[in-house]
Amino acid sequence: MHAYERLASDASVTGDRRTALQALMAHPFVRSKHTAERILDEGLAAHREHLPQF
């Protein structure tokens, strides 16, 4: 398991936004914090009904 997968799993269980952001920033395809923040914001907004912990 890659670090970003472990972080994403932890974030999904705890609802910790900082950990979710760290997971995105650890992914090799995400090249900047700005991009990671946009992905996180858009993803959480699009799936808010399934992610009440956030």
Predicted model as a PDB file, atoms N, CA, C, CB and O in Angstrom, pLDDT in the B-factor column:
MODEL        1                                                                  
ATOM      1  N   MET A   1       0.843  -1.170   0.000  1.00 90.00           N  
ATOM      2  CA  MET A   1       0.000   0.000   0.000  1.00 90.00           C  
ATOM      3  C   MET A   1       0.896   1.244   0.000  1.00 90.00           C  
ATOM      4  CB  MET A   1      -0.963  -0.008   1.222  1.00 90.00           C  
ATOM      5  O   MET A   1       1.873   1.325   0.745  1.00 90.00           O  
ATOM      6  N   HIS A   2       0.547   2.190  -0.837  1.00 96.00           N  
ATOM      7  CA  HIS A   2       1.293   3.450  -0.928  1.00 96.00           C  
ATOM      8  C   HIS A   2       0.886   4.390   0.213  1.00 96.00           C  
ATOM      9  CB  HIS A   2       1.049   4.132  -2.303  1.00 96.00           C  
ATOM     10  O   HIS A   2      -0.183   4.240   0.805  1.00 96.00           O  
ATOM     11  N   ALA A   3       1.741   5.343   0.503  1.00 96.00           N  
ATOM     12  CA  ALA A   3       1.467   6.301   1.581  1.00 96.00           C  
ATOM     13  C   ALA A   3       0.174   7.065   1.325  1.00 96.00           C  
ATOM     14  CB  ALA A   3       2.634   7.284   1.733  1.00 96.00           C  
ATOM     15  O   ALA A   3      -0.611   7.276   2.248  1.00 96.00           O  
ATOM     16  N   TYR A   4      -0.056   7.484   0.078  1.00 97.00           N  
ATOM     17  CA  TYR A   4      -1.271   8.245  -0.205  1.00 97.00           C  
ATOM     18  C   TYR A   4      -2.521   7.406   0.005  1.00 97.00           C  
ATOM     19  CB  TYR A   4      -1.239   8.775  -1.628  1.00 97.00           C  
ATOM     20  O   TYR A   4      -3.564   7.943   0.380  1.00 97.00           O  
ATOM     21  N   GLU A   5      -2.438   6.101  -0.229  1.00 98.00           N  
ATOM     22  CA  GLU A   5      -3.585   5.225   0.003  1.00 98.00           C  
ATOM     23  C   GLU A   5      -3.870   5.084   1.501  1.00 98.00           C  
ATOM     24  CB  GLU A   5      -3.337   3.841  -0.622  1.00 98.00           C  
ATOM     25  O   GLU A   5      -5.024   5.104   1.928  1.00 98.00           O  
ATOM     26  N   ARG A   6      -2.819   4.945   2.276  1.00 98.00           N  
ATOM     27  CA  ARG A   6      -2.970   4.829   3.727  1.00 98.00           C  
ATOM     28  C   ARG A   6      -3.558   6.128   4.307  1.00 98.00           C  
ATOM     29  CB  ARG A   6      -1.601   4.508   4.392  1.00 98.00           C  
ATOM     30  O   ARG A   6      -4.454   6.099   5.150  1.00 98.00           O  
ATOM     31  N   LEU A   7      -3.031   7.259   3.833  1.00 98.00           N  
ATOM     32  CA  LEU A   7      -3.540   8.552   4.296  1.00 98.00           C  
ATOM     33  C   LEU A   7      -5.009   8.750   3.903  1.00 98.00           C  
ATOM     34  CB  LEU A   7      -2.684   9.694   3.723  1.00 98.00           C  
ATOM     35  O   LEU A   7      -5.807   9.242   4.701  1.00 98.00           O  
ATOM     36  N   ALA A   8      -5.356   8.371   2.694  1.00 97.00           N  
ATOM     37  CA  ALA A   8      -6.741   8.504   2.237  1.00 97.00           C  
ATOM     38  C   ALA A   8      -7.675   7.630   3.075  1.00 97.00           C  
ATOM     39  CB  ALA A   8      -6.854   8.128   0.746  1.00 97.00           C  
ATOM     40  O   ALA A   8      -8.786   8.040   3.412  1.00 97.00           O  
ATOM     41  N   SER A   9      -7.221   6.440   3.400  1.00 96.00           N  
ATOM     42  CA  SER A   9      -8.008   5.546   4.240  1.00 96.00           C  
ATOM     43  C   SER A   9      -8.204   6.146   5.625  1.00 96.00           C  
ATOM     44  CB  SER A   9      -7.333   4.173   4.346  1.00 96.00           C  
ATOM     45  O   SER A   9      -9.316   6.146   6.152  1.00 96.00           O  
ATOM     46  N   ASP A  10      -7.144   6.651   6.210  1.00 97.00           N  
ATOM     47  CA  ASP A  10      -7.233   7.294   7.527  1.00 97.00           C  
ATOM     48  C   ASP A  10      -8.190   8.484   7.488  1.00 97.00           C  
ATOM     49  CB  ASP A  10      -5.838   7.751   8.001  1.00 97.00           C  
ATOM     50  O   ASP A  10      -9.012   8.659   8.388  1.00 97.00           O  
ATOM     51  N   ALA A  11      -8.077   9.294   6.449  1.00 97.00           N  
ATOM     52  CA  ALA A  11      -8.932  10.473   6.322  1.00 97.00           C  
ATOM     53  C   ALA A  11     -10.398  10.082   6.199  1.00 97.00           C  
ATOM     54  CB  ALA A  11      -8.510  11.308   5.113  1.00 97.00           C  
ATOM     55  O   ALA A  11     -11.269  10.738   6.772  1.00 97.00           O  
ATOM     56  N   SER A  12     -10.672   9.023   5.458  1.00 94.00           N  
ATOM     57  CA  SER A  12     -12.066   8.625   5.264  1.00 94.00           C  
ATOM     58  C   SER A  12     -12.708   8.133   6.556  1.00 94.00           C  
ATOM     59  CB  SER A  12     -12.156   7.542   4.206  1.00 94.00           C  
ATOM     60  O   SER A  12     -13.910   8.302   6.761  1.00 94.00           O  
ATOM     61  N   VAL A  13     -11.913   7.532   7.416  1.00 94.00           N  
ATOM     62  CA  VAL A  13     -12.436   7.033   8.686  1.00 94.00           C  
ATOM     63  C   VAL A  13     -12.597   8.162   9.702  1.00 94.00           C  
ATOM     64  CB  VAL A  13     -11.515   5.950   9.250  1.00 94.00           C  
ATOM     65  O   VAL A  13     -13.589   8.215  10.429  1.00 94.00           O  
ATOM     66  N   THR A  14     -11.630   9.050   9.746  1.00 96.00           N  
ATOM     67  CA  THR A  14     -11.625  10.093  10.771  1.00 96.00           C  
ATOM     68  C   THR A  14     -12.334  11.382  10.351  1.00 96.00           C  
ATOM     69  CB  THR A  14     -10.214  10.410  11.146  1.00 96.00           C  
ATOM     70  O   THR A  14     -12.769  12.162  11.199  1.00 96.00           O  
ATOM     71  N   GLY A  15     -12.445  11.599   9.044  1.00 96.00           N  
ATOM     72  CA  GLY A  15     -13.021  12.851   8.566  1.00 96.00           C  
ATOM     73  C   GLY A  15     -12.060  14.016   8.722  1.00 96.00           C  
ATOM     74  O   GLY A  15     -12.476  15.174   8.763  1.00 96.00           O  
ATOM     75  N   ASP A  16     -10.786  13.710   8.807  1.00 97.00           N  
ATOM     76  CA  ASP A  16      -9.767  14.751   8.999  1.00 97.00           C  
ATOM     77  C   ASP A  16      -9.377  15.353   7.650  1.00 97.00           C  
ATOM     78  CB  ASP A  16      -8.513  14.172   9.716  1.00 97.00           C  
ATOM     79  O   ASP A  16      -8.739  14.702   6.823  1.00 97.00           O  
ATOM     80  N   ARG A  17      -9.770  16.594   7.451  1.00 97.00           N  
ATOM     81  CA  ARG A  17      -9.511  17.280   6.185  1.00 97.00           C  
ATOM     82  C   ARG A  17      -8.012  17.412   5.914  1.00 97.00           C  
ATOM     83  CB  ARG A  17     -10.163  18.664   6.192  1.00 97.00           C  
ATOM     84  O   ARG A  17      -7.576  17.264   4.772  1.00 97.00           O  
ATOM     85  N   ARG A  18      -7.228  17.685   6.943  1.00 98.00           N  
ATOM     86  CA  ARG A  18      -5.781  17.835   6.771  1.00 98.00           C  
ATOM     87  C   ARG A  18      -5.152  16.528   6.256  1.00 98.00           C  
ATOM     88  CB  ARG A  18      -5.123  18.256   8.108  1.00 98.00           C  
ATOM     89  O   ARG A  18      -4.275  16.556   5.393  1.00 98.00           O  
ATOM     90  N   THR A  19      -5.602  15.397   6.788  1.00 98.00           N  
ATOM     91  CA  THR A  19      -5.090  14.109   6.341  1.00 98.00           C  
ATOM     92  C   THR A  19      -5.510  13.839   4.896  1.00 98.00           C  
ATOM     93  CB  THR A  19      -5.586  12.983   7.264  1.00 98.00           C  
ATOM     94  O   THR A  19      -4.732  13.301   4.109  1.00 98.00           O  
ATOM     95  N   ALA A  20      -6.731  14.210   4.556  1.00 98.00           N  
ATOM     96  CA  ALA A  20      -7.194  14.042   3.169  1.00 98.00           C  
ATOM     97  C   ALA A  20      -6.335  14.877   2.226  1.00 98.00           C  
ATOM     98  CB  ALA A  20      -8.689  14.445   3.032  1.00 98.00           C  
ATOM     99  O   ALA A  20      -5.976  14.424   1.139  1.00 98.00           O  
ATOM    100  N   LEU A  21      -6.013  16.078   2.638  1.00 98.00           N  
ATOM    101  CA  LEU A  21      -5.159  16.937   1.825  1.00 98.00           C  
ATOM    102  C   LEU A  21      -3.752  16.340   1.704  1.00 98.00           C  
ATOM    103  CB  LEU A  21      -5.092  18.354   2.429  1.00 98.00           C  
ATOM    104  O   LEU A  21      -3.156  16.369   0.628  1.00 98.00           O  
ATOM    105  N   GLN A  22      -3.232  15.808   2.789  1.00 98.00           N  
ATOM    106  CA  GLN A  22      -1.916  15.166   2.753  1.00 98.00           C  
ATOM    107  C   GLN A  22      -1.924  13.968   1.801  1.00 98.00           C  
ATOM    108  CB  GLN A  22      -1.496  14.718   4.170  1.00 98.00           C  
ATOM    109  O   GLN A  22      -0.952  13.731   1.083  1.00 98.00           O  
ATOM    110  N   ALA A  23      -3.021  13.220   1.802  1.00 98.00           N  
ATOM    111  CA  ALA A  23      -3.137  12.070   0.899  1.00 98.00           C  
ATOM    112  C   ALA A  23      -3.048  12.520  -0.557  1.00 98.00           C  
ATOM    113  CB  ALA A  23      -4.464  11.318   1.145  1.00 98.00           C  
ATOM    114  O   ALA A  23      -2.334  11.918  -1.359  1.00 98.00           O  
ATOM    115  N   LEU A  24      -3.764  13.561  -0.884  1.00 98.00           N  
ATOM    116  CA  LEU A  24      -3.719  14.069  -2.259  1.00 98.00           C  
ATOM    117  C   LEU A  24      -2.330  14.599  -2.609  1.00 98.00           C  
ATOM    118  CB  LEU A  24      -4.764  15.175  -2.452  1.00 98.00           C  
ATOM    119  O   LEU A  24      -1.836  14.371  -3.713  1.00 98.00           O  
ATOM    120  N   MET A  25      -1.713  15.293  -1.683  1.00 98.00           N  
ATOM    121  CA  MET A  25      -0.386  15.855  -1.960  1.00 98.00           C  
ATOM    122  C   MET A  25       0.685  14.766  -2.074  1.00 98.00           C  
ATOM    123  CB  MET A  25       0.002  16.847  -0.863  1.00 98.00           C  
ATOM    124  O   MET A  25       1.717  14.978  -2.711  1.00 98.00           O  
ATOM    125  N   ALA A  26       0.445  13.609  -1.465  1.00 98.00           N  
ATOM    126  CA  ALA A  26       1.395  12.500  -1.549  1.00 98.00           C  
ATOM    127  C   ALA A  26       1.246  11.708  -2.851  1.00 98.00           C  
ATOM    128  CB  ALA A  26       1.213  11.570  -0.357  1.00 98.00           C  
ATOM    129  O   ALA A  26       2.121  10.917  -3.203  1.00 98.00           O  
ATOM    130  N   HIS A  27       0.144  11.921  -3.558  1.00 97.00           N  
ATOM    131  CA  HIS A  27      -0.088  11.189  -4.812  1.00 97.00           C  
ATOM    132  C   HIS A  27       0.852  11.727  -5.886  1.00 97.00           C  
ATOM    133  CB  HIS A  27      -1.578  11.314  -5.273  1.00 97.00           C  
ATOM    134  O   HIS A  27       1.006  12.940  -6.027  1.00 97.00           O  
ATOM    135  N   PRO A  28       1.479  10.832  -6.639  1.00 96.00           N  
ATOM    136  CA  PRO A  28       2.467  11.284  -7.638  1.00 96.00           C  
ATOM    137  C   PRO A  28       1.891  12.122  -8.782  1.00 96.00           C  
ATOM    138  CB  PRO A  28       3.153  10.095  -8.221  1.00 96.00           C  
ATOM    139  O   PRO A  28       2.641  12.837  -9.446  1.00 96.00           O  
ATOM    140  N   PHE A  29       0.601  12.053  -9.027  1.00 97.00           N  
ATOM    141  CA  PHE A  29       0.015  12.827 -10.117  1.00 97.00           C  
ATOM    142  C   PHE A  29      -0.382  14.235  -9.699  1.00 97.00           C  
ATOM    143  CB  PHE A  29      -1.186  12.111 -10.661  1.00 97.00           C  
ATOM    144  O   PHE A  29      -0.682  15.071 -10.551  1.00 97.00           O  
ATOM    145  N   VAL A  30      -0.387  14.506  -8.402  1.00 97.00           N  
ATOM    146  CA  VAL A  30      -0.772  15.827  -7.892  1.00 97.00           C  
ATOM    147  C   VAL A  30       0.511  16.606  -7.635  1.00 97.00           C  
ATOM    148  CB  VAL A  30      -1.652  15.717  -6.578  1.00 97.00           C  
ATOM    149  O   VAL A  30       1.334  16.211  -6.809  1.00 97.00           O  
ATOM    150  N   ARG A  31       0.672  17.708  -8.346  1.00 96.00           N  
ATOM    151  CA  ARG A  31       1.954  18.409  -8.333  1.00 96.00           C  
ATOM    152  C   ARG A  31       2.015  19.655  -7.459  1.00 96.00           C  
ATOM    153  CB  ARG A  31       2.302  18.786  -9.704  1.00 96.00           C  
ATOM    154  O   ARG A  31       3.090  20.229  -7.284  1.00 96.00           O  
ATOM    155  N   SER A  32       0.885  20.084  -6.907  1.00 97.00           N  
ATOM    156  CA  SER A  32       0.943  21.289  -6.074  1.00 97.00           C  
ATOM    157  C   SER A  32      -0.137  21.231  -4.997  1.00 97.00           C  
ATOM    158  CB  SER A  32       0.776  22.564  -6.938  1.00 97.00           C  
ATOM    159  O   SER A  32      -1.139  20.529  -5.130  1.00 97.00           O  
ATOM    160  N   LYS A  33       0.099  21.989  -3.932  1.00 98.00           N  
ATOM    161  CA  LYS A  33      -0.886  22.077  -2.858  1.00 98.00           C  
ATOM    162  C   LYS A  33      -2.165  22.720  -3.379  1.00 98.00           C  
ATOM    163  CB  LYS A  33      -0.326  22.878  -1.664  1.00 98.00           C  
ATOM    164  O   LYS A  33      -3.263  22.319  -2.994  1.00 98.00           O  
ATOM    165  N   HIS A  34      -2.029  23.696  -4.236  1.00 98.00           N  
ATOM    166  CA  HIS A  34      -3.199  24.361  -4.812  1.00 98.00           C  
ATOM    167  C   HIS A  34      -4.082  23.350  -5.551  1.00 98.00           C  
ATOM    168  CB  HIS A  34      -2.760  25.494  -5.772  1.00 98.00           C  
ATOM    169  O   HIS A  34      -5.303  23.350  -5.389  1.00 98.00           O  
ATOM    170  N   THR A  35      -3.466  22.501  -6.352  1.00 98.00           N  
ATOM    171  CA  THR A  35      -4.221  21.478  -7.085  1.00 98.00           C  
ATOM    172  C   THR A  35      -4.889  20.509  -6.119  1.00 98.00           C  
ATOM    173  CB  THR A  35      -3.298  20.710  -8.052  1.00 98.00           C  
ATOM    174  O   THR A  35      -6.058  20.164  -6.293  1.00 98.00           O  
ATOM    175  N   ALA A  36      -4.154  20.069  -5.102  1.00 98.00           N  
ATOM    176  CA  ALA A  36      -4.704  19.148  -4.113  1.00 98.00           C  
ATOM    177  C   ALA A  36      -5.904  19.770  -3.400  1.00 98.00           C  
ATOM    178  CB  ALA A  36      -3.627  18.753  -3.093  1.00 98.00           C  
ATOM    179  O   ALA A  36      -6.911  19.095  -3.184  1.00 98.00           O  
ATOM    180  N   GLU A  37      -5.809  21.031  -3.038  1.00 98.00           N  
ATOM    181  CA  GLU A  37      -6.916  21.720  -2.370  1.00 98.00           C  
ATOM    182  C   GLU A  37      -8.142  21.800  -3.275  1.00 98.00           C  
ATOM    183  CB  GLU A  37      -6.488  23.129  -1.941  1.00 98.00           C  
ATOM    184  O   GLU A  37      -9.268  21.609  -2.814  1.00 98.00           O  
ATOM    185  N   ARG A  38      -7.933  22.078  -4.536  1.00 98.00           N  
ATOM    186  CA  ARG A  38      -9.061  22.149  -5.486  1.00 98.00           C  
ATOM    187  C   ARG A  38      -9.727  20.788  -5.646  1.00 98.00           C  
ATOM    188  CB  ARG A  38      -8.582  22.662  -6.862  1.00 98.00           C  
ATOM    189  O   ARG A  38     -10.953  20.682  -5.640  1.00 98.00           O  
ATOM    190  N   ILE A  39      -8.907  19.745  -5.790  1.00 98.00           N  
ATOM    191  CA  ILE A  39      -9.453  18.391  -5.927  1.00 98.00           C  
ATOM    192  C   ILE A  39     -10.254  18.024  -4.680  1.00 98.00           C  
ATOM    193  CB  ILE A  39      -8.317  17.360  -6.164  1.00 98.00           C  
ATOM    194  O   ILE A  39     -11.360  17.493  -4.780  1.00 98.00           O  
ATOM    195  N   LEU A  40      -9.693  18.306  -3.513  1.00 98.00           N  
ATOM    196  CA  LEU A  40     -10.378  17.979  -2.260  1.00 98.00           C  
ATOM    197  C   LEU A  40     -11.694  18.746  -2.141  1.00 98.00           C  
ATOM    198  CB  LEU A  40      -9.472  18.291  -1.055  1.00 98.00           C  
ATOM    199  O   LEU A  40     -12.730  18.152  -1.842  1.00 98.00           O  
ATOM    200  N   ASP A  41     -11.661  20.038  -2.368  1.00 98.00           N  
ATOM    201  CA  ASP A  41     -12.878  20.849  -2.268  1.00 98.00           C  
ATOM    202  C   ASP A  41     -13.961  20.361  -3.223  1.00 98.00           C  
ATOM    203  CB  ASP A  41     -12.560  22.315  -2.552  1.00 98.00           C  
ATOM    204  O   ASP A  41     -15.120  20.215  -2.836  1.00 98.00           O  
ATOM    205  N   GLU A  42     -13.582  20.113  -4.458  1.00 98.00           N  
ATOM    206  CA  GLU A  42     -14.559  19.674  -5.462  1.00 98.00           C  
ATOM    207  C   GLU A  42     -15.074  18.276  -5.153  1.00 98.00           C  
ATOM    208  CB  GLU A  42     -13.939  19.703  -6.862  1.00 98.00           C  
ATOM    209  O   GLU A  42     -16.263  17.997  -5.311  1.00 98.00           O  
ATOM    210  N   GLY A  43     -14.182  17.402  -4.715  1.00 97.00           N  
ATOM    211  CA  GLY A  43     -14.588  16.029  -4.385  1.00 97.00           C  
ATOM    212  C   GLY A  43     -15.530  15.975  -3.194  1.00 97.00           C  
ATOM    213  O   GLY A  43     -16.533  15.262  -3.219  1.00 97.00           O  
ATOM    214  N   LEU A  44     -15.206  16.730  -2.153  1.00 97.00           N  
ATOM    215  CA  LEU A  44     -16.072  16.748  -0.979  1.00 97.00           C  
ATOM    216  C   LEU A  44     -17.431  17.378  -1.296  1.00 97.00           C  
ATOM    217  CB  LEU A  44     -15.395  17.508   0.162  1.00 97.00           C  
ATOM    218  O   LEU A  44     -18.460  16.915  -0.804  1.00 97.00           O  
ATOM    219  N   ALA A  45     -17.435  18.413  -2.102  1.00 97.00           N  
ATOM    220  CA  ALA A  45     -18.695  19.050  -2.480  1.00 97.00           C  
ATOM    221  C   ALA A  45     -19.563  18.099  -3.317  1.00 97.00           C  
ATOM    222  CB  ALA A  45     -18.421  20.349  -3.263  1.00 97.00           C  
ATOM    223  O   ALA A  45     -20.775  18.013  -3.119  1.00 97.00           O  
ATOM    224  N   ALA A  46     -18.937  17.405  -4.231  1.00 97.00           N  
ATOM    225  CA  ALA A  46     -19.685  16.508  -5.120  1.00 97.00           C  
ATOM    226  C   ALA A  46     -20.230  15.280  -4.397  1.00 97.00           C  
ATOM    227  CB  ALA A  46     -18.802  16.066  -6.268  1.00 97.00           C  
ATOM    228  O   ALA A  46     -21.237  14.708  -4.814  1.00 97.00           O  
ATOM    229  N   HIS A  47     -19.569  14.875  -3.320  1.00 96.00           N  
ATOM    230  CA  HIS A  47     -19.944  13.630  -2.636  1.00 96.00           C  
ATOM    231  C   HIS A  47     -20.316  13.840  -1.179  1.00 96.00           C  
ATOM    232  CB  HIS A  47     -18.817  12.640  -2.720  1.00 96.00           C  
ATOM    233  O   HIS A  47     -20.212  12.922  -0.366  1.00 96.00           O  
ATOM    234  N   ARG A  48     -20.746  15.044  -0.852  1.00 95.00           N  
ATOM    235  CA  ARG A  48     -21.019  15.387   0.551  1.00 95.00           C  
ATOM    236  C   ARG A  48     -22.033  14.462   1.199  1.00 95.00           C  
ATOM    237  CB  ARG A  48     -21.511  16.809   0.649  1.00 95.00           C  
ATOM    238  O   ARG A  48     -21.917  14.175   2.390  1.00 95.00           O  
ATOM    239  N   GLU A  49     -23.020  13.989   0.459  1.00 96.00           N  
ATOM    240  CA  GLU A  49     -24.031  13.121   1.061  1.00 96.00           C  
ATOM    241  C   GLU A  49     -23.458  11.770   1.493  1.00 96.00           C  
ATOM    242  CB  GLU A  49     -25.171  12.902   0.085  1.00 96.00           C  
ATOM    243  O   GLU A  49     -24.020  11.104   2.362  1.00 96.00           O  
ATOM    244  N   HIS A  50     -22.348  11.371   0.891  1.00 94.00           N  
ATOM    245  CA  HIS A  50     -21.715  10.098   1.231  1.00 94.00           C  
ATOM    246  C   HIS A  50     -20.543  10.271   2.192  1.00 94.00           C  
ATOM    247  CB  HIS A  50     -21.243   9.404  -0.029  1.00 94.00           C  
ATOM    248  O   HIS A  50     -19.951   9.287   2.635  1.00 94.00           O  
ATOM    249  N   LEU A  51     -20.211  11.506   2.510  1.00 93.00           N  
ATOM    250  CA  LEU A  51     -19.054  11.783   3.367  1.00 93.00           C  
ATOM    251  C   LEU A  51     -19.451  12.695   4.539  1.00 93.00           C  
ATOM    252  CB  LEU A  51     -17.916  12.434   2.541  1.00 93.00           C  
ATOM    253  O   LEU A  51     -18.904  13.788   4.687  1.00 93.00           O  
ATOM    254  N   PRO A  52     -20.390  12.252   5.358  1.00 93.00           N  
ATOM    255  CA  PRO A  52     -20.850  13.128   6.440  1.00 93.00           C  
ATOM    256  C   PRO A  52     -19.769  13.441   7.477  1.00 93.00           C  
ATOM    257  CB  PRO A  52     -22.028  12.497   7.130  1.00 93.00           C  
ATOM    258  O   PRO A  52     -19.886  14.428   8.202  1.00 93.00           O  
ATOM    259  N   GLN A  53     -18.730  12.624   7.559  1.00 93.00           N  
ATOM    260  CA  GLN A  53     -17.667  12.851   8.527  1.00 93.00           C  
ATOM    261  C   GLN A  53     -16.842  14.086   8.194  1.00 93.00           C  
ATOM    262  CB  GLN A  53     -16.768  11.640   8.602  1.00 93.00           C  
ATOM    263  O   GLN A  53     -16.093  14.571   9.042  1.00 93.00           O  
ATOM    264  N   PHE A  54     -16.963  14.602   6.980  1.00 93.00           N  
ATOM    265  CA  PHE A  54     -16.265  15.818   6.601  1.00 93.00           C  
ATOM    266  C   PHE A  54     -17.204  16.977   6.751  1.00 93.00           C  
ATOM    267  CB  PHE A  54     -15.722  15.735   5.168  1.00 93.00           C  
ATOM    268  O   PHE A  54     -16.825  18.117   6.484  1.00 93.00           O  
TER     269      PHE A  54                                                      
ENDMDL                                                                          
END                                                                             
